[in-house]
Amino acid sequence: MSRIKFTHTYNDIISIDNLLEAWREFITGKKKRKDAQEFERDLMANIIQLHNDLAAMSYRHCGYEAFNISDPKPRNIHKASVRDRVLHRALYRILYPFFDRTFISDSYSCRYDKATYKAMDKFRKFFYKISENNKKTVWVLKCDICKFFASVNHDTLKVILKSYIPDDKILFIVSVIIDSFSVRAGTGLPLGNLTSQLFVNIYMNEFDQFVKHKLKAKYYIRYADDFVVLSQDKIWLEETLPKMGDFLEERLKLNLHPDKVFIKTLASGVDFLGWVNFPDHRVLRATTKRRMMKRVAKNTKPETVNSYLGLLKHGNTQKLRSMVKSSHVESGISQLDIG
């Protein structure tokens, strides 16, 4: 496959100007954090030192601080040092615009002007097109990749990046970041890195291109490790599934989650991105609903309630919206903008 080449230079990434812009983007919303304040105390000295280390090719990535979150399932997050995160952002600022142009339009995770609700809207649009306005049966192949971030193979990722990036110095610094973390030898990316969001999209773009151009799947949507293919032809979906599994395993060292793969009609309800989708409506997944109500009960701040009301606008949730609104009333919150 012929690939366009990345034309920026190593100096574009490590320049003082780019590092300072990366810092300005990084510090937004983090001014009260102790580690950010410490870095800012000698900002120019720290930026210049980072630049000099990168210019001399002597830069080394520090370790990670690990902590757990529930989002909604337990996740292990690894946070890099401020110095390293400034570099991550400097690299991201230059790499992202280039790679984003190589991605298919229906890849929605961690991209500008893309969002979960846009993926769901495209899902609905595909359904109406395939079903000829709900006149014909639509089958949906729904898949999920097992332990996605933890399974990314470092060497495979580096080979993919090298096929786009001719500059060995850029490849060196990218490799340093990739190799700074592993779940097991040569495998895994940290959930906390900004660069990881870009790297997994570059990694999965190989699969996206295969599905679109080799398998000729016209109605395909991917959001991170969740993807769906819609079709009138159930047999074609059944024949396509093992081809997808083989490509993921052989080319990307990834495996489909055995408990999260199914082919079913949209009329029976398809769980995708936290919503159960039907031909004429979608409802919030039961587990998501319960988790949301528990959080609202514990945290009745206006911004929390409003964020959930914003989420609920994307489905048939009138009763649920009323419950969320009433929860803030019962808690005595006043002057809440509920739209």
ZITA-V458657 format. One record per pair of residues at least 12 apart in sequence whose C-alpha atoms are under 7 Angstrom apart, sorted by the first residue. I is the first residue (numbers start at 1). J is the second residue. D is the distance in Angstrom with one decimal. If there is no record, write none. Layout:
I,J,D + I,J,D
This chain:
3,164,6.4 + 4,164,6.5 + 5,164,4.9 + 5,165,6.0 + 6,98,6.9 + 6,164,5.8 + 6,165,5.2 + 9,167,6.9 + 10,169,6.1 + 10,170,5.4 + 13,90,6.1 + 13,91,5.9 + 13,94,6.5 + 14,51,5.8 + 14,54,6.6 + 15,51,6.8 + 16,48,6.9 + 16,51,6.5 + 18,90,6.0 + 19,47,6.8 + 19,86,6.9 + 19,87,7.0 + 19,90,5.6 + 22,86,5.8 + 22,89,5.4 + 22,90,4.9 + 23,86,5.7 + 26,86,6.6 + 35,82,6.7 + 36,82,6.4 + 61,84,6.4 + 61,176,6.8 + 61,177,6.7 + 61,180,6.2 + 62,81,6.7 + 63,80,6.5 + 64,78,5.5 + 64,79,5.2 + 64,80,4.7 + 64,81,6.9 + 65,78,5.5 + 65,79,5.0 + 65,80,6.4 + 66,78,4.4 + 66,79,6.3 + 77,190,6.8 + 77,191,5.5 + 77,192,5.4 + 78,190,5.7 + 78,191,6.3 + 78,192,5.1 + 79,192,5.3 + 79,193,7.0 + 88,194,6.5 + 88,195,5.8 + 89,194,6.8 + 92,195,6.2 + 96,198,6.9 + 103,205,6.1 + 106,221,5.2 + 106,222,6.5 + 107,221,6.2 + 107,222,4.9 + 107,223,6.0 + 108,222,6.4 + 108,223,5.1 + 109,223,4.8 + 109,224,5.3 + 110,197,6.2 + 117,314,6.7 + 126,219,6.5 + 130,231,6.8 + 130,232,6.8 + 134,279,6.9 + 137,232,6.2 + 137,265,6.9 + 138,230,6.7 + 138,231,5.7 + 138,232,4.9 + 138,265,5.7 + 138,266,6.1 + 139,230,5.8 + 139,231,5.4 + 139,232,5.8 + 139,233,7.0 + 139,234,6.0 + 139,263,6.6 + 139,264,5.5 + 139,265,4.4 + 139,266,6.3 + 140,228,6.6 + 140,229,5.7 + 140,230,4.6 + 140,231,6.5 + 140,263,5.4 + 140,264,5.5 + 140,265,6.0 + 140,266,6.6 + 141,228,5.4 + 141,229,5.1 + 141,230,6.4 + 141,237,6.5 + 141,262,5.9 + 141,263,4.5 + 141,264,6.9 + 142,227,6.0 + 142,228,4.5 + 142,229,6.8 + 142,261,5.6 + 142,262,5.5 + 142,263,6.4 + 143,226,6.0 + 143,227,5.5 + 143,228,6.3 + 143,256,6.8 + 143,260,5.9 + 143,261,4.5 + 143,262,6.9 + 144,225,5.6 + 144,226,4.7 + 144,227,6.6 + 144,256,5.8 + 144,257,5.5 + 144,260,5.7 + 144,261,6.5 + 145,225,5.3 + 145,226,6.9 + 145,255,5.8 + 145,256,4.4 + 145,257,5.2 + 146,255,5.7 + 146,256,5.5 + 146,257,4.5 + 148,225,6.4 + 149,188,5.7 + 149,189,5.4 + 149,191,7.0 + 150,183,6.1 + 150,187,6.6 + 150,188,4.0 + 150,189,5.9 + 151,187,5.8 + 151,188,5.1 + 151,254,6.3 + 152,187,5.6 + 152,188,4.9 + 152,189,6.6 + 153,186,6.2 + 153,187,4.6 + 153,188,6.4 + 153,253,6.6 + 154,178,6.6 + 154,186,5.3 + 154,187,5.6 + 156,252,6.7 + 157,203,6.1 + 158,175,7.0 + 266,278,5.5 + 266,279,6.1 + 267,279,5.8 + 274,288,6.7 + 281,315,7.0 + 281,316,6.3 + 282,315,5.4 + 282,316,5.8 + 283,315,5.8 + 283,316,5.6 + 283,317,6.7 + 297,327,6.8 + 300,328,6.0 + 302,336,5.8 + 305,324,7.0 + 306,338,6.3 + 309,321,6.3
